[in-house]
């Protein structure tokens, strides 16, 4: 997790993230390794993206809401 950056996500990074999301769901170590981003950066990106999506997309990603505004990944393992 060296060289963590706070720069905006590139389109390539986003595509990698979603490809990995389909495969690994909650395995953030894979995202950290392939995107060179920290867990918190990855989670923040996904939560910000998901917040803008319609309800059927949120349901697809099996995301629960806690406290009315925080999304939480549901661990299926």
TORKEMAR-719957 format. One record per residue: z, x, y of N, C-alpha, C in turn; residue in three letters. Coordinates in steps of 0.05 Angstrom, whole numbers, plus 5000, padded with zeros to 4 digits. Atoms other than C-alpha are relative to their C-alpha. Last residue first. Layout:
N
n.z Z | n.x X | n.y Y | ca.z Z | ca.x X | ca.y Y | c.z Z | c.x X | c.y Y | r ALA
...
END
This chain:
77
n.z 4996 | n.x 4983 | n.y 5023 | ca.z 5066 | ca.x 4636 | ca.y 4696 | c.z 5028 | c.x 4996 | c.y 4988 | r UNK
n.z 5007 | n.x 5015 | n.y 5024 | ca.z 5047 | ca.x 4578 | ca.y 4741 | c.z 5005 | c.x 5017 | c.y 4975 | r UNK
n.z 5004 | n.x 4981 | n.y 5022 | ca.z 5083 | ca.x 4605 | ca.y 4802 | c.z 4995 | c.x 4985 | c.y 4974 | r UNK
n.z 4986 | n.x 5009 | n.y 5023 | ca.z 5074 | ca.x 4555 | ca.y 4858 | c.z 4993 | c.x 5019 | c.y 4977 | r UNK
n.z 5015 | n.x 4999 | n.y 5024 | ca.z 5054 | ca.x 4590 | ca.y 4921 | c.z 5017 | c.x 4991 | c.y 4977 | r UNK
n.z 4989 | n.x 4982 | n.y 5020 | ca.z 5094 | ca.x 4565 | ca.y 4979 | c.z 4982 | c.x 5000 | c.y 4976 | r UNK
n.z 5013 | n.x 5003 | n.y 5026 | ca.z 5069 | ca.x 4534 | ca.y 5044 | c.z 5012 | c.x 5020 | c.y 4980 | r UNK
n.z 5005 | n.x 4975 | n.y 5015 | ca.z 5117 | ca.x 4530 | ca.y 5101 | c.z 4987 | c.x 4994 | c.y 4974 | r UNK
n.z 5022 | n.x 4984 | n.y 4989 | ca.z 5111 | ca.x 4472 | ca.y 5150 | c.z 4994 | c.x 5026 | c.y 4985 | r UNK
n.z 5020 | n.x 5014 | n.y 4984 | ca.z 5151 | ca.x 4411 | ca.y 5128 | c.z 4978 | c.x 5018 | c.y 5011 | r UNK
n.z 4991 | n.x 5001 | n.y 4972 | ca.z 5212 | ca.x 4450 | ca.y 5104 | c.z 4979 | c.x 4988 | c.y 5019 | r UNK
n.z 4971 | n.x 4998 | n.y 4997 | ca.z 5177 | ca.x 4468 | ca.y 5040 | c.z 5007 | c.x 4999 | c.y 5029 | r UNK
n.z 4990 | n.x 4996 | n.y 4973 | ca.z 5106 | ca.x 4447 | ca.y 5024 | c.z 5030 | c.x 5000 | c.y 4999 | r UNK
n.z 4979 | n.x 5019 | n.y 4992 | ca.z 5075 | ca.x 4456 | ca.y 4956 | c.z 5009 | c.x 5007 | c.y 5028 | r UNK
n.z 4981 | n.x 4989 | n.y 4981 | ca.z 5009 | ca.x 4490 | ca.y 4942 | c.z 5020 | c.x 4978 | c.y 5007 | r UNK
n.z 4973 | n.x 5005 | n.y 5011 | ca.z 4970 | ca.x 4475 | ca.y 4879 | c.z 5022 | c.x 5011 | c.y 5019 | r UNK
n.z 4985 | n.x 4974 | n.y 5002 | ca.z 4907 | ca.x 4508 | ca.y 4905 | c.z 5029 | c.x 4996 | c.y 4993 | r UNK
n.z 5014 | n.x 4982 | n.y 5019 | ca.z 4865 | ca.x 4447 | ca.y 4888 | c.z 5016 | c.x 5026 | c.y 4997 | r UNK
n.z 4992 | n.x 5008 | n.y 5027 | ca.z 4916 | ca.x 4402 | ca.y 4923 | c.z 4988 | c.x 5018 | c.y 4979 | r UNK
n.z 4972 | n.x 4992 | n.y 5004 | ca.z 4907 | ca.x 4441 | ca.y 4988 | c.z 5009 | c.x 4993 | c.y 4972 | r UNK
n.z 5001 | n.x 4971 | n.y 5005 | ca.z 4832 | ca.x 4432 | ca.y 4981 | c.z 5028 | c.x 5010 | c.y 4995 | r UNK
n.z 5010 | n.x 4995 | n.y 5027 | ca.z 4839 | ca.x 4357 | ca.y 4971 | c.z 4998 | c.x 5030 | c.y 4994 | r UNK
n.z 4979 | n.x 5003 | n.y 5021 | ca.z 4885 | ca.x 4353 | ca.y 5032 | c.z 4990 | c.x 5006 | c.y 4972 | r UNK
n.z 4992 | n.x 5028 | n.y 5006 | ca.z 4834 | ca.x 4381 | ca.y 5080 | c.z 5019 | c.x 4999 | c.y 4976 | r UNK
n.z 5017 | n.x 5013 | n.y 5020 | ca.z 4836 | ca.x 4455 | ca.y 5100 | c.z 5009 | c.x 4971 | c.y 4996 | r UNK
n.z 5022 | n.x 5013 | n.y 4987 | ca.z 4864 | ca.x 4483 | ca.y 5165 | c.z 4983 | c.x 4984 | c.y 4981 | r UNK
n.z 4990 | n.x 5020 | n.y 4982 | ca.z 4932 | ca.x 4500 | ca.y 5136 | c.z 4977 | c.x 4984 | c.y 5013 | r UNK
n.z 4995 | n.x 5024 | n.y 5015 | ca.z 4898 | ca.x 4535 | ca.y 5078 | c.z 5009 | c.x 4977 | c.y 5019 | r UNK
n.z 5026 | n.x 5012 | n.y 5008 | ca.z 4867 | ca.x 4589 | ca.y 5122 | c.z 5006 | c.x 4972 | c.y 4988 | r UNK
n.z 5014 | n.x 5008 | n.y 4976 | ca.z 4933 | ca.x 4604 | ca.y 5156 | c.z 4974 | c.x 4986 | c.y 4994 | r UNK
n.z 4986 | n.x 5023 | n.y 4989 | ca.z 4970 | ca.x 4604 | ca.y 5090 | c.z 4986 | c.x 4990 | c.y 5025 | r UNK
n.z 5005 | n.x 5023 | n.y 5017 | ca.z 4919 | ca.x 4650 | ca.y 5058 | c.z 5012 | c.x 4975 | c.y 5012 | r UNK
n.z 5029 | n.x 5007 | n.y 4998 | ca.z 4919 | ca.x 4700 | ca.y 5115 | c.z 4995 | c.x 4974 | c.y 4985 | r UNK
n.z 5005 | n.x 5012 | n.y 4973 | ca.z 4995 | ca.x 4699 | ca.y 5119 | c.z 4971 | c.x 4992 | c.y 5003 | r UNK
n.z 4988 | n.x 5027 | n.y 5000 | ca.z 5002 | ca.x 4711 | ca.y 5044 | c.z 4994 | c.x 4986 | c.y 5026 | r UNK
n.z 5017 | n.x 5017 | n.y 5018 | ca.z 4954 | ca.x 4770 | ca.y 5046 | c.z 5010 | c.x 4971 | c.y 5000 | r UNK
n.z 5026 | n.x 5004 | n.y 4987 | ca.z 4988 | ca.x 4801 | ca.y 5106 | c.z 4982 | c.x 4981 | c.y 4984 | r UNK
n.z 4996 | n.x 5019 | n.y 4978 | ca.z 5057 | ca.x 4791 | ca.y 5075 | c.z 4974 | c.x 4994 | c.y 5015 | r UNK
n.z 4995 | n.x 5027 | n.y 5011 | ca.z 5036 | ca.x 4822 | ca.y 5009 | c.z 5002 | c.x 4981 | c.y 5023 | r UNK
n.z 4974 | n.x 5005 | n.y 5011 | ca.z 5008 | ca.x 4883 | ca.y 5046 | c.z 5002 | c.x 4971 | c.y 4990 | r UNK
n.z 4984 | n.x 5015 | n.y 4982 | ca.z 4935 | ca.x 4898 | ca.y 5052 | c.z 5027 | c.x 4994 | c.y 4988 | r UNK
n.z 4984 | n.x 4981 | n.y 4984 | ca.z 4893 | ca.x 4951 | ca.y 5018 | c.z 5015 | c.x 4985 | c.y 5023 | r UNK
n.z 5005 | n.x 5005 | n.y 4972 | ca.z 4845 | ca.x 4896 | ca.y 4996 | c.z 5014 | c.x 5020 | c.y 5018 | r UNK
n.z 5029 | n.x 5001 | n.y 4994 | ca.z 4836 | ca.x 4915 | ca.y 4923 | c.z 4995 | c.x 4996 | c.y 5030 | r UNK
n.z 5015 | n.x 4977 | n.y 5010 | ca.z 4906 | ca.x 4940 | ca.y 4908 | c.z 4971 | c.x 4999 | c.y 5010 | r UNK
n.z 4991 | n.x 4977 | n.y 4985 | ca.z 4943 | ca.x 4890 | ca.y 4951 | c.z 4983 | c.x 5024 | c.y 4992 | r UNK
n.z 5011 | n.x 5003 | n.y 4973 | ca.z 4902 | ca.x 4833 | ca.y 4922 | c.z 5007 | c.x 5025 | c.y 5016 | r UNK
n.z 5029 | n.x 4995 | n.y 5001 | ca.z 4916 | ca.x 4856 | ca.y 4851 | c.z 4988 | c.x 4998 | c.y 5028 | r UNK
n.z 5004 | n.x 4971 | n.y 5003 | ca.z 4990 | ca.x 4862 | ca.y 4866 | c.z 4971 | c.x 5007 | c.y 4999 | r UNK
n.z 5005 | n.x 4988 | n.y 4974 | ca.z 4989 | ca.x 4791 | ca.y 4893 | c.z 4996 | c.x 5030 | c.y 4998 | r UNK
n.z 4997 | n.x 4971 | n.y 5004 | ca.z 4982 | ca.x 4762 | ca.y 4824 | c.z 4993 | c.x 5015 | c.y 5025 | r UNK
n.z 4976 | n.x 4990 | n.y 4986 | ca.z 4995 | ca.x 4689 | ca.y 4841 | c.z 5004 | c.x 5030 | c.y 4998 | r UNK
n.z 4981 | n.x 5018 | n.y 4986 | ca.z 4927 | ca.x 4658 | ca.y 4827 | c.z 5022 | c.x 5014 | c.y 5014 | r UNK
n.z 4972 | n.x 4991 | n.y 5004 | ca.z 4896 | ca.x 4713 | ca.y 4784 | c.z 5021 | c.x 4982 | c.y 5013 | r UNK
n.z 4993 | n.x 4986 | n.y 5025 | ca.z 4824 | ca.x 4694 | ca.y 4772 | c.z 5030 | c.x 5002 | c.y 4995 | r UNK
n.z 5009 | n.x 5016 | n.y 5023 | ca.z 4808 | ca.x 4642 | ca.y 4825 | c.z 5008 | c.x 5012 | c.y 4974 | r UNK
n.z 4983 | n.x 5023 | n.y 5002 | ca.z 4851 | ca.x 4679 | ca.y 4875 | c.z 4992 | c.x 4983 | c.y 4976 | r UNK
n.z 4975 | n.x 4993 | n.y 5015 | ca.z 4815 | ca.x 4743 | ca.y 4859 | c.z 5018 | c.x 4976 | c.y 4998 | r UNK
n.z 5008 | n.x 4993 | n.y 5027 | ca.z 4748 | ca.x 4714 | ca.y 4880 | c.z 5024 | c.x 5006 | c.y 4983 | r UNK
n.z 5004 | n.x 5025 | n.y 5013 | ca.z 4782 | ca.x 4683 | ca.y 4941 | c.z 4990 | c.x 5004 | c.y 4971 | r UNK
n.z 4975 | n.x 5014 | n.y 5004 | ca.z 4811 | ca.x 4750 | ca.y 4963 | c.z 4995 | c.x 4974 | c.y 4984 | r UNK
n.z 4985 | n.x 4987 | n.y 5021 | ca.z 4746 | ca.x 4787 | ca.y 4951 | c.z 5026 | c.x 4985 | c.y 4994 | r UNK
n.z 5014 | n.x 5007 | n.y 5025 | ca.z 4708 | ca.x 4737 | ca.y 4993 | c.z 5014 | c.x 5012 | c.y 4976 | r UNK
n.z 4994 | n.x 5028 | n.y 5006 | ca.z 4760 | ca.x 4743 | ca.y 5049 | c.z 4987 | c.x 4992 | c.y 4973 | r UNK
n.z 4972 | n.x 5002 | n.y 5009 | ca.z 4757 | ca.x 4818 | ca.y 5047 | c.z 5006 | c.x 4971 | c.y 4992 | r UNK
n.z 4999 | n.x 4988 | n.y 5027 | ca.z 4681 | ca.x 4817 | ca.y 5052 | c.z 5028 | c.x 4997 | c.y 4988 | r UNK
n.z 5011 | n.x 5020 | n.y 5019 | ca.z 4684 | ca.x 4769 | ca.y 5111 | c.z 5001 | c.x 5010 | c.y 4971 | r UNK
n.z 5029 | n.x 5001 | n.y 5001 | ca.z 4730 | ca.x 4818 | ca.y 5146 | c.z 4991 | c.x 4979 | c.y 4981 | r UNK
n.z 5012 | n.x 4998 | n.y 5027 | ca.z 4802 | ca.x 4801 | ca.y 5159 | c.z 4970 | c.x 5000 | c.y 5002 | r UNK
n.z 5010 | n.x 5025 | n.y 5012 | ca.z 4826 | ca.x 4814 | ca.y 5229 | c.z 4987 | c.x 5005 | c.y 4973 | r UNK
n.z 5026 | n.x 5008 | n.y 4989 | ca.z 4862 | ca.x 4881 | ca.y 5240 | c.z 4992 | c.x 4973 | c.y 4988 | r UNK
n.z 4997 | n.x 5027 | n.y 4990 | ca.z 4936 | ca.x 4887 | ca.y 5223 | c.z 4974 | c.x 4989 | c.y 5013 | r UNK
n.z 5010 | n.x 5005 | n.y 4973 | ca.z 4927 | ca.x 4946 | ca.y 5179 | c.z 5003 | c.x 4971 | c.y 5008 | r UNK
n.z 5000 | n.x 5029 | n.y 4994 | ca.z 4964 | ca.x 4974 | ca.y 5120 | c.z 4991 | c.x 4996 | c.y 5028 | r UNK
n.z 5021 | n.x 5008 | n.y 4980 | ca.z 4943 | ca.x 5047 | ca.y 5110 | c.z 4999 | c.x 4969 | c.y 5004 | r UNK
n.z 5003 | n.x 4983 | n.y 4976 | ca.z 4985 | ca.x 5057 | ca.y 5047 | c.z 4979 | c.x 4989 | c.y 5019 | r UNK
n.z 5000 | n.x 5017 | n.y 4976 | ca.z 5000 | ca.x 5000 | ca.y 5000 | c.z 5000 | c.x 5017 | c.y 5025 | r UNK
END
